[in-house]
Amino acid sequence: MHLVVGLGNPGSQYEITRHNVGFMVADRLARELGTAFRTAPFRTAPALAARARRDDGDLLIVKPHTYMNLSGHAVSAAMSYYGVGPESVIVAYDDLDLEVGRLRIRAQGGPGGHKGMRSIIEQLGREEIVRVKVGIGRPPAWQDPADYVLGRFEPEELPLMSDAIIKATSAILCIVAEGIDAAQTEYNRII
């Protein structure tokens, strides 16, 4: 079983913000696999979960509802409940250091300033966590990064982000079916 985690913040006020790209990827993946989110059965951290059976193994998709800074609690709870090891976790989230719509797949690394990833790394005690990062670009010099990530996309960014979410979904399925090396070769070069 693979555990795919989309990072974001719960609540309608955050739905279409830059910081909820991970939720958007998770939603797209669930739709593509014909499954729906329900309240997660583990009770130690709030989350929504969707499960899909595939020929190459079960896929569990989780959207933590702990808010971004505590995402690691829901990831740890899901791993424990379903018996998933850290080598089978894939995290999708937004990245300020990538231009809008660009993907970057990594097998490990630090949080890079992302508080959701920091929480996951702290909870799991390791940096070897597969991640699919979706670029949201840097804020203008005058704008606070916290306000920027919680803001909505500009109209001209929407087509780029729509394509990026589709590609991120495909990249996750590639990781599950063929491994991270194949996904990096295919998707890290796409703009």
Secondary structure, DSSP 8 states (H G I E B T S, - for coil): -EEEEE----SGGGTTBGGGHHHHHHHHHHHHTT---EE-S--SS-EEEEEE--TT--EEEEEE-S-GGGHHHHHHHHHHHHT--GGGEEEEEEETTS-TT-EEEESS---TT-HHHHHHHHHHT-S--EEEEEE-----TTS-HHHHHTSB--GGGHHHHHHHHHHHHHHHHHHHHH-HHHHHHHHTT--
